Amino acid sequence: MRILFLTPRLPFPPVGGDKLRVFNFIKHLSRNHKIALISFIADPDEANYLIEYASLLERVKTVLLSKEKSYSNACRGILSPKPFQIHYYYLKKMRQLIFQEIESGKYDLVFVHLIRMAEYVKDLRGVPRILDLTDAISLNYERSVRYRRDVFYLVNLIEKEKVRRYETEIISHFEKNLLISPVDKNYLSRYTDNQNIEIVPNGVDIDYFQFYDGVFDLNRVVFLGNMRTFPNSDAVEYFCKEILPLIRKELPKVKFHIIGSEPSKVVRKLASEPEVVVTGYVKDVRPFLRKAAVSVCPMRVGAGIQNKILESMAMGTPVVSTPEGVEGIEVNPGQEILVSNSSSDFAQKVTELIQNRALRRSISLNARRLVEKKYTWEITLNQLEHIITEVVGRDN
């Protein structure tokens, strides 16, 4: 089978939730199918990553989209009913390239990653299409407006309604639509009765994120995430201001390590306190997870499945999360993870894991077992194969 992937960002290297997901889709499907990729790049140097991952792709074409052009596009879309992000990622050159490739490529399937690329092929005929929404982005915006206090509050407020309308309308144009968790599907189901939605969770590479049962630092708490996103920056700011001081009353030597690329100005400012460490980009997060006593996921904003939780669970680093952070993962709180919806209780649970080695070990072992049972990429991507076979078979 020949499959054409359309992505708003080059999925190489696989850093960040959306890139990690589509990278693993391509990696898995390239074993038995011929994969072509058309993607935007924000910098010509990004194309250098293609050398390392060339074996996964039969063909690849990129289109340069500068931030200046994107912002200009978004501004012109202020009065449009379509979301800002659709305008942000729209270029006539990309549209022409996609249709030229489809006409010449004899593809069996077009796989679209995120609504940002859906506009290009929503009216395409003759080739079956799958749209991977990944998350219900409108749910993300709905939660964000509760905590935004800057100029982006108004932007989020406007975009929330635009995205919700667009999401519920665009899914009718595709043979199948994918979401990462039932929570996202249930949210969109409030606004549409469309049934062509399937759940394909994220997974974790358990050979890469091997279980660790060695020495760790009792005074180290970690957070993993792409720090340029508001949900992650809000999570660490909330943790530093409302949870960490409570932990340090009991355990004054505890330090909080924020691990992730592109920390915002707000996040970098948190490192002015001696008990907070901001690393910026690291090539390998595993050493940080091995050393940590606890991995935290104090999310208040966001949607979908948090890869940071799956990776921590796979390595046996026990996790404390808010209910929002653990959505979409079928866990039993108290067995594979600890969950809290208040800052004081969150701090108490982190403290308990550090002080109670028996509890820590129990959570650690149970978490790894759950990942092996339900959340390996092999398991989740077998679901993807079945969906693709159904869609392509139905069209023939």
Contacts in CASP RR format, 6 or more apart in sequence:
PFRMAT RR
TARGET T0000
AUTHOR 0000-0000-0000
METHOD contacts of the structure
MODEL  1
MRILFLTPRLPFPPVGGDKLRVFNFIKHLSRNHKIALISFIADPDEANYL
IEYASLLERVKTVLLSKEKSYSNACRGILSPKPFQIHYYYLKKMRQLIFQ
EIESGKYDLVFVHLIRMAEYVKDLRGVPRILDLTDAISLNYERSVRYRRD
VFYLVNLIEKEKVRRYETEIISHFEKNLLISPVDKNYLSRYTDNQNIEIV
PNGVDIDYFQFYDGVFDLNRVVFLGNMRTFPNSDAVEYFCKEILPLIRKE
LPKVKFHIIGSEPSKVVRKLASEPEVVVTGYVKDVRPFLRKAAVSVCPMR
VGAGIQNKILESMAMGTPVVSTPEGVEGIEVNPGQEILVSNSSSDFAQKV
TELIQNRALRRSISLNARRLVEKKYTWEITLNQLEHIITEVVGRDN
1 32 0 8 1.000
1 33 0 8 1.000
1 34 0 8 1.000
1 108 0 8 1.000
1 109 0 8 1.000
1 388 0 8 1.000
1 392 0 8 1.000
2 33 0 8 1.000
2 34 0 8 1.000
2 36 0 8 1.000
2 58 0 8 1.000
2 105 0 8 1.000
2 106 0 8 1.000
2 107 0 8 1.000
2 108 0 8 1.000
2 109 0 8 1.000
3 29 0 8 1.000
3 33 0 8 1.000
3 34 0 8 1.000
3 35 0 8 1.000
3 36 0 8 1.000
3 107 0 8 1.000
3 108 0 8 1.000
3 109 0 8 1.000
3 110 0 8 1.000
3 111 0 8 1.000
3 388 0 8 1.000
4 36 0 8 1.000
4 37 0 8 1.000
4 38 0 8 1.000
4 101 0 8 1.000
4 102 0 8 1.000
4 105 0 8 1.000
4 107 0 8 1.000
4 109 0 8 1.000
4 110 0 8 1.000
4 111 0 8 1.000
5 22 0 8 1.000
5 25 0 8 1.000
5 26 0 8 1.000
5 35 0 8 1.000
5 36 0 8 1.000
5 37 0 8 1.000
5 38 0 8 1.000
5 39 0 8 1.000
5 111 0 8 1.000
5 113 0 8 1.000
6 38 0 8 1.000
6 39 0 8 1.000
6 98 0 8 1.000
6 110 0 8 1.000
6 111 0 8 1.000
6 112 0 8 1.000
6 113 0 8 1.000
6 117 0 8 1.000
6 120 0 8 1.000
6 121 0 8 1.000
7 22 0 8 1.000
7 37 0 8 1.000
7 38 0 8 1.000
7 39 0 8 1.000
7 40 0 8 1.000
7 113 0 8 1.000
7 114 0 8 1.000
7 117 0 8 1.000
8 39 0 8 1.000
8 40 0 8 1.000
8 89 0 8 1.000
8 113 0 8 1.000
8 114 0 8 1.000
8 116 0 8 1.000
8 117 0 8 1.000
9 18 0 8 1.000
9 19 0 8 1.000
9 39 0 8 1.000
9 40 0 8 1.000
9 41 0 8 1.000
9 42 0 8 1.000
10 19 0 8 1.000
10 39 0 8 1.000
10 40 0 8 1.000
10 41 0 8 1.000
10 46 0 8 1.000
10 47 0 8 1.000
10 49 0 8 1.000
10 50 0 8 1.000
10 62 0 8 1.000
11 19 0 8 1.000
11 22 0 8 1.000
11 23 0 8 1.000
11 26 0 8 1.000
11 37 0 8 1.000
11 39 0 8 1.000
11 113 0 8 1.000
12 19 0 8 1.000
12 23 0 8 1.000
12 49 0 8 1.000
12 50 0 8 1.000
12 52 0 8 1.000
12 53 0 8 1.000
13 19 0 8 1.000
13 49 0 8 1.000
13 52 0 8 1.000
14 20 0 8 1.000
14 23 0 8 1.000
14 24 0 8 1.000
15 226 0 8 1.000
15 261 0 8 1.000
15 281 0 8 1.000
16 225 0 8 1.000
16 226 0 8 1.000
16 261 0 8 1.000
16 307 0 8 1.000
17 202 0 8 1.000
17 226 0 8 1.000
17 307 0 8 1.000
18 113 0 8 1.000
18 114 0 8 1.000
18 134 0 8 1.000
20 202 0 8 1.000
20 307 0 8 1.000
21 113 0 8 1.000
21 132 0 8 1.000
21 134 0 8 1.000
21 180 0 8 1.000
21 202 0 8 1.000
22 113 0 8 1.000
22 132 0 8 1.000
24 203 0 8 1.000
24 205 0 8 1.000
24 377 0 8 1.000
24 381 0 8 1.000
25 111 0 8 1.000
25 132 0 8 1.000
25 381 0 8 1.000
25 384 0 8 1.000
26 35 0 8 1.000
26 37 0 8 1.000
26 56 0 8 1.000
26 57 0 8 1.000
27 56 0 8 1.000
28 377 0 8 1.000
28 381 0 8 1.000
28 384 0 8 1.000
28 385 0 8 1.000
29 35 0 8 1.000
29 381 0 8 1.000
29 384 0 8 1.000
29 385 0 8 1.000
29 388 0 8 1.000
30 55 0 8 1.000
30 56 0 8 1.000
30 57 0 8 1.000
34 58 0 8 1.000
35 56 0 8 1.000
35 57 0 8 1.000
35 58 0 8 1.000
36 57 0 8 1.000
36 58 0 8 1.000
36 59 0 8 1.000
36 60 0 8 1.000
36 101 0 8 1.000
36 105 0 8 1.000
36 107 0 8 1.000
37 57 0 8 1.000
37 59 0 8 1.000
37 60 0 8 1.000
37 61 0 8 1.000
38 60 0 8 1.000
38 61 0 8 1.000
38 62 0 8 1.000
38 63 0 8 1.000
38 94 0 8 1.000
38 97 0 8 1.000
38 98 0 8 1.000
38 101 0 8 1.000
39 60 0 8 1.000
39 61 0 8 1.000
39 62 0 8 1.000
39 63 0 8 1.000
40 62 0 8 1.000
40 63 0 8 1.000
40 64 0 8 1.000
40 65 0 8 1.000
40 89 0 8 1.000
40 94 0 8 1.000
41 47 0 8 1.000
41 62 0 8 1.000
41 63 0 8 1.000
41 64 0 8 1.000
41 65 0 8 1.000
42 64 0 8 1.000
42 65 0 8 1.000
42 66 0 8 1.000
42 67 0 8 1.000
43 64 0 8 1.000
44 64 0 8 1.000
46 62 0 8 1.000
47 62 0 8 1.000
50 57 0 8 1.000
50 60 0 8 1.000
50 62 0 8 1.000
54 60 0 8 1.000
59 101 0 8 1.000
61 97 0 8 1.000
61 101 0 8 1.000
63 91 0 8 1.000
63 93 0 8 1.000
63 94 0 8 1.000
63 97 0 8 1.000
65 89 0 8 1.000
65 91 0 8 1.000
65 94 0 8 1.000
69 91 0 8 1.000
70 88 0 8 1.000
70 89 0 8 1.000
71 88 0 8 1.000
73 87 0 8 1.000
73 88 0 8 1.000
73 89 0 8 1.000
73 90 0 8 1.000
73 91 0 8 1.000
74 84 0 8 1.000
74 85 0 8 1.000
74 87 0 8 1.000
74 88 0 8 1.000
76 87 0 8 1.000
77 84 0 8 1.000
77 87 0 8 1.000
78 84 0 8 1.000
80 87 0 8 1.000
81 162 0 8 1.000
81 165 0 8 1.000
82 119 0 8 1.000
82 162 0 8 1.000
82 166 0 8 1.000
83 115 0 8 1.000
83 159 0 8 1.000
83 162 0 8 1.000
83 163 0 8 1.000
83 166 0 8 1.000
84 155 0 8 1.000
84 158 0 8 1.000
84 159 0 8 1.000
84 162 0 8 1.000
85 115 0 8 1.000
85 116 0 8 1.000
85 137 0 8 1.000
85 159 0 8 1.000
85 163 0 8 1.000
86 115 0 8 1.000
86 116 0 8 1.000
86 119 0 8 1.000
86 166 0 8 1.000
88 116 0 8 1.000
89 116 0 8 1.000
89 117 0 8 1.000
90 119 0 8 1.000
94 120 0 8 1.000
95 120 0 8 1.000
98 120 0 8 1.000
98 121 0 8 1.000
102 110 0 8 1.000
102 121 0 8 1.000
102 124 0 8 1.000
102 127 0 8 1.000
107 127 0 8 1.000
108 127 0 8 1.000
108 128 0 8 1.000
108 392 0 8 1.000
109 127 0 8 1.000
109 128 0 8 1.000
109 129 0 8 1.000
109 130 0 8 1.000
109 388 0 8 1.000
109 391 0 8 1.000
109 392 0 8 1.000
110 121 0 8 1.000
110 124 0 8 1.000
110 127 0 8 1.000
110 128 0 8 1.000
110 129 0 8 1.000
110 130 0 8 1.000
111 129 0 8 1.000
111 130 0 8 1.000
111 132 0 8 1.000
112 118 0 8 1.000
112 120 0 8 1.000
112 121 0 8 1.000
112 129 0 8 1.000
112 130 0 8 1.000
112 131 0 8 1.000
112 132 0 8 1.000
112 174 0 8 1.000
113 132 0 8 1.000
113 134 0 8 1.000
114 132 0 8 1.000
114 133 0 8 1.000
114 134 0 8 1.000
115 131 0 8 1.000
115 133 0 8 1.000
115 137 0 8 1.000
115 163 0 8 1.000
115 166 0 8 1.000
115 167 0 8 1.000
115 170 0 8 1.000
118 131 0 8 1.000
118 170 0 8 1.000
118 173 0 8 1.000
118 174 0 8 1.000
119 170 0 8 1.000
121 129 0 8 1.000
122 170 0 8 1.000
122 173 0 8 1.000
122 174 0 8 1.000
123 173 0 8 1.000
126 395 0 8 1.000
127 395 0 8 1.000
128 175 0 8 1.000
128 391 0 8 1.000
128 392 0 8 1.000
128 394 0 8 1.000
128 395 0 8 1.000
129 173 0 8 1.000
129 174 0 8 1.000
129 175 0 8 1.000
130 174 0 8 1.000
130 175 0 8 1.000
130 176 0 8 1.000
130 177 0 8 1.000
130 178 0 8 1.000
130 387 0 8 1.000
130 388 0 8 1.000
130 391 0 8 1.000
131 170 0 8 1.000
131 171 0 8 1.000
131 173 0 8 1.000
131 174 0 8 1.000
131 176 0 8 1.000
131 177 0 8 1.000
131 178 0 8 1.000
132 177 0 8 1.000
132 178 0 8 1.000
132 200 0 8 1.000
133 167 0 8 1.000
133 171 0 8 1.000
133 177 0 8 1.000
133 178 0 8 1.000
133 179 0 8 1.000
133 184 0 8 1.000
134 178 0 8 1.000
134 179 0 8 1.000
134 180 0 8 1.000
134 304 0 8 1.000
135 179 0 8 1.000
135 180 0 8 1.000
135 184 0 8 1.000
135 302 0 8 1.000
135 303 0 8 1.000
135 304 0 8 1.000
136 167 0 8 1.000
136 179 0 8 1.000
136 184 0 8 1.000
136 185 0 8 1.000
136 187 0 8 1.000
136 188 0 8 1.000
136 303 0 8 1.000
136 304 0 8 1.000
137 163 0 8 1.000
137 167 0 8 1.000
137 303 0 8 1.000
138 160 0 8 1.000
138 161 0 8 1.000
138 163 0 8 1.000
138 164 0 8 1.000
138 167 0 8 1.000
138 187 0 8 1.000
138 188 0 8 1.000
139 183 0 8 1.000
139 184 0 8 1.000
139 187 0 8 1.000
139 302 0 8 1.000
139 303 0 8 1.000
140 231 0 8 1.000
140 301 0 8 1.000
140 302 0 8 1.000
140 303 0 8 1.000
141 156 0 8 1.000
141 159 0 8 1.000
141 160 0 8 1.000
141 163 0 8 1.000
142 160 0 8 1.000
143 300 0 8 1.000
143 301 0 8 1.000
143 302 0 8 1.000
143 303 0 8 1.000
143 324 0 8 1.000
144 156 0 8 1.000
144 160 0 8 1.000
144 230 0 8 1.000
144 231 0 8 1.000
144 234 0 8 1.000
144 301 0 8 1.000
144 302 0 8 1.000
145 153 0 8 1.000
145 156 0 8 1.000
145 157 0 8 1.000
145 160 0 8 1.000
146 300 0 8 1.000
146 301 0 8 1.000
147 234 0 8 1.000
147 300 0 8 1.000
147 301 0 8 1.000
148 156 0 8 1.000
148 230 0 8 1.000
152 230 0 8 1.000
164 191 0 8 1.000
167 188 0 8 1.000
168 188 0 8 1.000
168 191 0 8 1.000
168 192 0 8 1.000
168 194 0 8 1.000
171 177 0 8 1.000
171 188 0 8 1.000
171 192 0 8 1.000
171 194 0 8 1.000
171 196 0 8 1.000
171 197 0 8 1.000
172 194 0 8 1.000
172 196 0 8 1.000
174 196 0 8 1.000
175 196 0 8 1.000
175 391 0 8 1.000
175 394 0 8 1.000
175 395 0 8 1.000
176 196 0 8 1.000
176 197 0 8 1.000
176 198 0 8 1.000
176 387 0 8 1.000
176 390 0 8 1.000
176 391 0 8 1.000
177 194 0 8 1.000
177 196 0 8 1.000
177 197 0 8 1.000
177 198 0 8 1.000
178 197 0 8 1.000
178 198 0 8 1.000
178 199 0 8 1.000
178 200 0 8 1.000
178 384 0 8 1.000
178 387 0 8 1.000
179 185 0 8 1.000
179 188 0 8 1.000
179 197 0 8 1.000
179 198 0 8 1.000
179 199 0 8 1.000
179 200 0 8 1.000
179 304 0 8 1.000
180 199 0 8 1.000
180 200 0 8 1.000
180 201 0 8 1.000
180 202 0 8 1.000
180 304 0 8 1.000
180 305 0 8 1.000
180 328 0 8 1.000
181 199 0 8 1.000
181 201 0 8 1.000
181 303 0 8 1.000
181 304 0 8 1.000
181 305 0 8 1.000
181 327 0 8 1.000
181 328 0 8 1.000
181 329 0 8 1.000
182 199 0 8 1.000
182 328 0 8 1.000
183 303 0 8 1.000
183 304 0 8 1.000
183 327 0 8 1.000
183 328 0 8 1.000
184 303 0 8 1.000
184 304 0 8 1.000
185 197 0 8 1.000
185 199 0 8 1.000
187 303 0 8 1.000
188 197 0 8 1.000
198 383 0 8 1.000
198 387 0 8 1.000
199 383 0 8 1.000
200 380 0 8 1.000
200 381 0 8 1.000
200 383 0 8 1.000
200 384 0 8 1.000
200 387 0 8 1.000
201 305 0 8 1.000
201 328 0 8 1.000
201 329 0 8 1.000
201 375 0 8 1.000
201 380 0 8 1.000
202 305 0 8 1.000
202 307 0 8 1.000
202 310 0 8 1.000
202 375 0 8 1.000
202 380 0 8 1.000
203 305 0 8 1.000
203 307 0 8 1.000
203 310 0 8 1.000
203 375 0 8 1.000
203 376 0 8 1.000
203 377 0 8 1.000
203 379 0 8 1.000
203 380 0 8 1.000
204 307 0 8 1.000
204 310 0 8 1.000
204 311 0 8 1.000
204 313 0 8 1.000
204 314 0 8 1.000
204 371 0 8 1.000
204 375 0 8 1.000
204 376 0 8 1.000
204 377 0 8 1.000
205 376 0 8 1.000
205 377 0 8 1.000
206 314 0 8 1.000
206 371 0 8 1.000
206 372 0 8 1.000
206 376 0 8 1.000
208 286 0 8 1.000
209 286 0 8 1.000
209 289 0 8 1.000
209 311 0 8 1.000
209 314 0 8 1.000
209 315 0 8 1.000
210 314 0 8 1.000
210 315 0 8 1.000
211 314 0 8 1.000
211 315 0 8 1.000
211 316 0 8 1.000
211 368 0 8 1.000
212 289 0 8 1.000
212 290 0 8 1.000
212 315 0 8 1.000
212 316 0 8 1.000
212 317 0 8 1.000
213 316 0 8 1.000
213 364 0 8 1.000
214 290 0 8 1.000
216 290 0 8 1.000
216 291 0 8 1.000
216 292 0 8 1.000
216 293 0 8 1.000
216 317 0 8 1.000
217 291 0 8 1.000
217 292 0 8 1.000
217 293 0 8 1.000
218 293 0 8 1.000
218 354 0 8 1.000
219 251 0 8 1.000
219 253 0 8 1.000
219 254 0 8 1.000
219 255 0 8 1.000
219 293 0 8 1.000
220 254 0 8 1.000
220 255 0 8 1.000
220 257 0 8 1.000
220 291 0 8 1.000
220 292 0 8 1.000
220 293 0 8 1.000
221 244 0 8 1.000
221 247 0 8 1.000
221 254 0 8 1.000
221 255 0 8 1.000
221 256 0 8 1.000
221 257 0 8 1.000
221 292 0 8 1.000
221 293 0 8 1.000
221 294 0 8 1.000
221 295 0 8 1.000
221 296 0 8 1.000
221 350 0 8 1.000
222 256 0 8 1.000
222 257 0 8 1.000
222 258 0 8 1.000
222 259 0 8 1.000
222 288 0 8 1.000
222 289 0 8 1.000
222 292 0 8 1.000
222 294 0 8 1.000
222 295 0 8 1.000
222 296 0 8 1.000
222 317 0 8 1.000
223 232 0 8 1.000
223 235 0 8 1.000
223 236 0 8 1.000
223 239 0 8 1.000
223 256 0 8 1.000
223 257 0 8 1.000
223 258 0 8 1.000
223 259 0 8 1.000
223 295 0 8 1.000
223 296 0 8 1.000
223 297 0 8 1.000
223 298 0 8 1.000
223 308 0 8 1.000
224 259 0 8 1.000
224 260 0 8 1.000
224 285 0 8 1.000
224 288 0 8 1.000
224 289 0 8 1.000
224 295 0 8 1.000
224 307 0 8 1.000
224 308 0 8 1.000
224 311 0 8 1.000
224 312 0 8 1.000
225 232 0 8 1.000
225 259 0 8 1.000
225 260 0 8 1.000
225 308 0 8 1.000
226 232 0 8 1.000
226 260 0 8 1.000
226 261 0 8 1.000
226 262 0 8 1.000
227 233 0 8 1.000
227 236 0 8 1.000
227 258 0 8 1.000
227 260 0 8 1.000
227 261 0 8 1.000
227 262 0 8 1.000
227 263 0 8 1.000
227 264 0 8 1.000
227 267 0 8 1.000
227 278 0 8 1.000
227 280 0 8 1.000
228 261 0 8 1.000
228 262 0 8 1.000
228 263 0 8 1.000
228 264 0 8 1.000
230 301 0 8 1.000
231 299 0 8 1.000
231 300 0 8 1.000
231 301 0 8 1.000
231 302 0 8 1.000
233 263 0 8 1.000
233 264 0 8 1.000
233 266 0 8 1.000
233 267 0 8 1.000
234 300 0 8 1.000
234 301 0 8 1.000
235 297 0 8 1.000
235 298 0 8 1.000
235 299 0 8 1.000
235 300 0 8 1.000
235 301 0 8 1.000
236 256 0 8 1.000
236 258 0 8 1.000
236 267 0 8 1.000
236 270 0 8 1.000
236 298 0 8 1.000
237 266 0 8 1.000
237 267 0 8 1.000
237 270 0 8 1.000
238 298 0 8 1.000
238 300 0 8 1.000
238 343 0 8 1.000
239 256 0 8 1.000
239 296 0 8 1.000
239 298 0 8 1.000
240 256 0 8 1.000
240 270 0 8 1.000
240 273 0 8 1.000
240 276 0 8 1.000
242 343 0 8 1.000
243 296 0 8 1.000
243 298 0 8 1.000
243 343 0 8 1.000
243 346 0 8 1.000
243 347 0 8 1.000
243 350 0 8 1.000
244 254 0 8 1.000
244 256 0 8 1.000
244 275 0 8 1.000
244 276 0 8 1.000
244 347 0 8 1.000
246 343 0 8 1.000
246 344 0 8 1.000
246 347 0 8 1.000
246 348 0 8 1.000
247 254 0 8 1.000
247 347 0 8 1.000
247 350 0 8 1.000
247 351 0 8 1.000
248 254 0 8 1.000
248 275 0 8 1.000
250 347 0 8 1.000
250 351 0 8 1.000
251 351 0 8 1.000
251 354 0 8 1.000
251 355 0 8 1.000
254 275 0 8 1.000
254 354 0 8 1.000
255 275 0 8 1.000
255 276 0 8 1.000
255 277 0 8 1.000
256 275 0 8 1.000
256 276 0 8 1.000
256 277 0 8 1.000
257 277 0 8 1.000
257 279 0 8 1.000
257 288 0 8 1.000
257 292 0 8 1.000
258 267 0 8 1.000
258 270 0 8 1.000
258 271 0 8 1.000
258 276 0 8 1.000
258 277 0 8 1.000
258 278 0 8 1.000
258 279 0 8 1.000
258 280 0 8 1.000
259 279 0 8 1.000
259 280 0 8 1.000
259 282 0 8 1.000
259 285 0 8 1.000
259 288 0 8 1.000
260 279 0 8 1.000
260 280 0 8 1.000
260 281 0 8 1.000
260 282 0 8 1.000
260 285 0 8 1.000
261 280 0 8 1.000
261 281 0 8 1.000
262 280 0 8 1.000
262 281 0 8 1.000
263 278 0 8 1.000
263 280 0 8 1.000
267 278 0 8 1.000
268 278 0 8 1.000
270 276 0 8 1.000
270 278 0 8 1.000
271 277 0 8 1.000
271 278 0 8 1.000
279 288 0 8 1.000
282 288 0 8 1.000
285 311 0 8 1.000
286 315 0 8 1.000
289 295 0 8 1.000
289 311 0 8 1.000
289 312 0 8 1.000
289 315 0 8 1.000
289 316 0 8 1.000
289 317 0 8 1.000
290 315 0 8 1.000
290 317 0 8 1.000
292 317 0 8 1.000
293 353 0 8 1.000
293 354 0 8 1.000
293 360 0 8 1.000
294 317 0 8 1.000
294 318 0 8 1.000
294 319 0 8 1.000
294 320 0 8 1.000
294 350 0 8 1.000
294 353 0 8 1.000
294 354 0 8 1.000
295 308 0 8 1.000
295 309 0 8 1.000
295 312 0 8 1.000
295 317 0 8 1.000
295 318 0 8 1.000
295 319 0 8 1.000
295 320 0 8 1.000
296 319 0 8 1.000
296 320 0 8 1.000
296 321 0 8 1.000
296 346 0 8 1.000
296 350 0 8 1.000
297 306 0 8 1.000
297 308 0 8 1.000
297 309 0 8 1.000
297 319 0 8 1.000
297 320 0 8 1.000
297 321 0 8 1.000
297 322 0 8 1.000
297 325 0 8 1.000
297 326 0 8 1.000
298 320 0 8 1.000
298 321 0 8 1.000
298 322 0 8 1.000
298 346 0 8 1.000
299 306 0 8 1.000
299 321 0 8 1.000
299 322 0 8 1.000
299 324 0 8 1.000
299 325 0 8 1.000
300 322 0 8 1.000
300 324 0 8 1.000
301 324 0 8 1.000
302 324 0 8 1.000
302 325 0 8 1.000
303 327 0 8 1.000
304 327 0 8 1.000
304 328 0 8 1.000
305 327 0 8 1.000
305 328 0 8 1.000
305 329 0 8 1.000
306 321 0 8 1.000
306 325 0 8 1.000
306 326 0 8 1.000
306 329 0 8 1.000
309 319 0 8 1.000
309 321 0 8 1.000
309 325 0 8 1.000
309 326 0 8 1.000
309 329 0 8 1.000
309 337 0 8 1.000
310 329 0 8 1.000
310 371 0 8 1.000
310 375 0 8 1.000
312 318 0 8 1.000
312 319 0 8 1.000
312 367 0 8 1.000
313 319 0 8 1.000
313 336 0 8 1.000
313 337 0 8 1.000
313 367 0 8 1.000
313 368 0 8 1.000
313 370 0 8 1.000
313 371 0 8 1.000
313 375 0 8 1.000
314 367 0 8 1.000
314 368 0 8 1.000
314 371 0 8 1.000
314 375 0 8 1.000
315 368 0 8 1.000
316 364 0 8 1.000
316 365 0 8 1.000
316 367 0 8 1.000
316 368 0 8 1.000
317 364 0 8 1.000
318 337 0 8 1.000
318 338 0 8 1.000
318 353 0 8 1.000
318 360 0 8 1.000
318 363 0 8 1.000
318 364 0 8 1.000
318 367 0 8 1.000
319 337 0 8 1.000
319 338 0 8 1.000
319 363 0 8 1.000
319 367 0 8 1.000
320 337 0 8 1.000
320 338 0 8 1.000
320 339 0 8 1.000
320 340 0 8 1.000
320 346 0 8 1.000
320 349 0 8 1.000
320 350 0 8 1.000
320 353 0 8 1.000
321 337 0 8 1.000
321 338 0 8 1.000
321 339 0 8 1.000
321 340 0 8 1.000
322 339 0 8 1.000
322 340 0 8 1.000
322 341 0 8 1.000
322 346 0 8 1.000
323 339 0 8 1.000
323 341 0 8 1.000
326 333 0 8 1.000
326 337 0 8 1.000
326 339 0 8 1.000
329 375 0 8 1.000
330 370 0 8 1.000
330 374 0 8 1.000
331 337 0 8 1.000
331 339 0 8 1.000
331 370 0 8 1.000
333 339 0 8 1.000
334 363 0 8 1.000
335 362 0 8 1.000
335 363 0 8 1.000
335 366 0 8 1.000
336 363 0 8 1.000
336 366 0 8 1.000
336 367 0 8 1.000
336 369 0 8 1.000
336 370 0 8 1.000
337 363 0 8 1.000
337 367 0 8 1.000
338 349 0 8 1.000
338 352 0 8 1.000
338 353 0 8 1.000
338 363 0 8 1.000
340 346 0 8 1.000
340 348 0 8 1.000
340 349 0 8 1.000
352 359 0 8 1.000
353 359 0 8 1.000
353 360 0 8 1.000
353 363 0 8 1.000
354 360 0 8 1.000
END
